Amino acid sequence: QVQLAESGGGLVQAGGSLRLSCAASERTFATYGMGWFRRAPGKEREFVASISMSGSAIYYGDSMKGRITISRDNAKNMVYVQMNSLKPEDTAVYYCNAHIGWRNYWGQGTQVTVSS
């Protein structure tokens, strides 16, 4: 079972940047697709970004498209999301996701708070 640990969240002013990191325990990390989701208070979980096993296929959700970049380092079992031009509406808990076939694994999440 994959264990995921997010880091990098925090409080930032509107217009600022953060880079979230996700460390995966799985030695076969390179066989998993990876992604980021978020959940704002009172809202449904929302897709942020995903990246394929090799990094060749990347998708972004509409809400942050153009302001974020997802990447992965298979040698380090890490996935990242660089978030720029942050807005107060980006305030949420951000979750790392690993998926292979029908299986999904989630981290505990990291809080991102954007002040106006």
Protein Blocks (a to p, Z undefined) as FASTA:
>chain_A
ZZdddehiacddehiacddddddfbfklmmpccddddddehiacddfbdcdfkopaccdd
fklgojaccdddfknopacdddehiafklgccddddddehjbccddebjaddddZZ
